[in-house]
Amino acid sequence: MNRAALIRSCELLVVVMAHDRRVLLHRESGDSRWWPLRFAVAPGESFLAALQEVRRRDPALGAGLVGPVVARLRREAVVEGRPVCQEFRLFIVKLSPAIGLAGVEGGVWWPVERLTGLKSSTFPLELGVLLEGYVGGWIPDGVITLDG
């Protein structure tokens, strides 16, 4: 791909985690994969500023505990016939037990332990292993780079 012709697209992936170690995932129209919540990041906006805006608009996410960036992913793809460099940052928001699962609408609540069996059906592909390591405490500190 011609690097000069690449369009840059940045997206925020937010894994919403309940106190019982279930995460909220959804399917997008025409896509068989299970995704965390997904938000566009405006040109010139930082991932952290985008996360703060999302939390401001959604009371359940705003009341949750946010960790640092857990993972980053960069991939080149062709979207609608145009070359795009997609950058993702994945954050985990732990819901307050007071909010409960009813405080967040849409999607399906998956136990973290079941996600590794869905390996080919999640985005990012390594989501199950990443989250198991996160809740198990064996993911090292810092940002993990996932394969594109």
C-alpha positions as MATLAB code, in Angstrom:
seq = 'MNRAALIRSCELLVVVMAHDRRVLLHRESGDSRWWPLRFAVAPGESFLAALQEVRRRDPALGAGLVGPVVARLRREAVVEGRPVCQEFRLFIVKLSPAIGLAGVEGGVWWPVERLTGLKSSTFPLELGVLLEGYVGGWIPDGVITLDG';
ca = [
       0.000    0.000    0.000;
       1.141    3.500   -0.743;
       1.815    4.957    2.706;
       1.265    8.533    1.488;
      -2.276    7.639    0.361;
      -3.275    6.064    3.682;
      -6.179    7.610    5.535;
      -5.728    7.508    9.307;
      -8.601    6.248   11.431;
      -8.426    6.103   15.239;
     -10.879    4.216   17.395;
     -11.368    3.667   21.069;
     -12.337    0.163   22.221;
     -13.926    0.055   25.669;
     -14.322   -3.281   27.419;
     -17.059   -2.885   30.010;
     -16.433   -5.379   32.818;
     -18.964   -6.255   35.507;
     -17.960   -7.142   39.069;
     -18.612  -10.849   38.284;
     -15.956  -10.856   35.497;
     -18.368  -10.691   32.585;
     -17.742   -8.291   29.723;
     -20.155   -6.562   27.386;
     -19.650   -7.357   23.700;
     -21.801   -6.725   20.654;
     -21.951   -7.567   16.973;
     -22.008   -4.890   14.344;
     -24.227   -5.121   11.299;
     -22.701   -7.418    8.678;
     -19.871   -8.585   10.983;
     -19.860  -11.978   12.721;
     -17.226  -10.956   15.298;
     -17.935   -9.869   18.869;
     -16.639   -6.354   19.589;
     -16.102   -4.265   22.722;
     -17.837   -0.889   22.647;
     -16.324    1.106   19.809;
     -16.023    4.873   19.459;
     -14.406    7.045   16.793;
     -11.644    9.399   17.879;
     -11.834   12.771   16.130;
      -8.773   14.001   14.205;
      -6.454   15.775   16.627;
      -8.235   14.323   19.683;
      -6.298   12.068   22.047;
      -7.558    8.619   22.977;
      -7.781    9.730   26.602;
      -9.864   12.810   25.711;
     -12.200   10.595   23.656;
     -12.577    8.221   26.610;
     -13.355   11.114   28.945;
     -16.056   12.338   26.543;
     -17.616    8.864   26.313;
     -17.659    8.601   30.105;
     -19.209   12.054   30.407;
     -22.080   11.057   28.105;
     -22.735    7.634   29.672;
     -23.478    7.615   33.416;
     -22.732    3.886   33.833;
     -19.296    4.236   32.225;
     -18.689    7.500   34.041;
     -19.235    5.796   37.395;
     -16.925    2.908   36.509;
     -13.256    2.529   37.386;
     -11.013    3.091   34.357;
      -7.599    1.540   34.049;
      -4.764    2.664   31.773;
      -4.594    1.671   28.104;
      -4.403   -2.113   28.178;
      -3.667   -2.767   24.521;
      -3.017   -1.076   21.225;
      -3.556   -2.383   17.733;
      -2.574   -0.917   14.394;
      -3.570   -2.413   11.084;
      -3.787   -1.440    7.470;
      -6.982   -2.294    5.661;
      -9.040   -1.324    2.660;
     -12.333    0.279    3.672;
     -14.812    1.141    0.932;
     -12.013    0.796   -1.621;
      -9.672    3.227    0.173;
      -6.490    2.309    2.060;
      -6.843    3.069    5.770;
      -4.424    2.877    8.679;
      -6.595    1.934   11.650;
      -5.314    2.551   15.168;
      -7.135    1.217   18.201;
      -6.592    1.664   21.932;
      -8.335   -0.681   24.341;
      -9.387    0.444   27.813;
     -11.196   -1.544   30.489;
     -13.930    0.102   32.524;
     -14.953   -1.839   35.628;
     -18.562   -1.132   36.490;
     -19.527   -0.256   40.011;
     -21.567   -3.088   41.589;
     -24.144   -0.389   42.426;
     -24.742    0.228   38.687;
     -25.258   -3.435   37.830;
     -25.674   -4.954   34.401;
     -29.009   -3.244   33.828;
     -27.213    0.112   33.762;
     -25.631   -0.675   30.388;
     -27.798   -1.404   27.364;
     -27.127   -3.455   24.242;
     -24.909   -6.393   23.524;
     -24.350   -9.655   25.360;
     -22.580  -10.201   28.694;
     -19.865  -12.856   28.254;
     -17.924  -14.531   31.077;
     -14.239  -13.757   30.472;
     -13.415  -17.473   30.715;
     -15.642  -18.247   27.694;
     -13.989  -15.729   25.380;
     -10.890  -17.823   24.666;
     -13.177  -20.412   23.048;
     -14.423  -17.668   20.700;
     -10.910  -16.790   19.503;
     -11.825  -16.448   15.835;
     -14.997  -14.535   16.645;
     -13.735  -11.517   18.604;
     -12.055   -8.263   17.738;
      -9.281   -8.009   18.494;
      -8.594  -11.686   17.870;
      -6.623  -12.023   21.131;
      -9.317  -10.388   23.277;
     -10.117  -13.522   25.310;
      -6.507  -14.258   26.239;
      -5.825  -10.594   26.983;
      -8.806  -10.336   29.344;
      -8.018  -13.643   31.066;
      -4.528  -12.333   31.760;
      -5.917   -9.023   32.956;
      -8.333  -10.542   35.480;
      -5.822  -13.264   36.395;
      -3.109  -10.698   37.072;
      -0.509  -12.204   34.740;
      -0.523   -9.504   32.042;
       2.583   -7.340   32.580;
       2.201   -3.654   33.395;
       2.190   -1.359   30.399;
       0.536   -1.419   27.010;
       0.330   -4.705   25.113;
       0.673   -4.494   21.325;
      -1.668   -6.893   19.534;
      -1.137   -8.265   16.044;
      -2.904   -6.502   13.201;
];
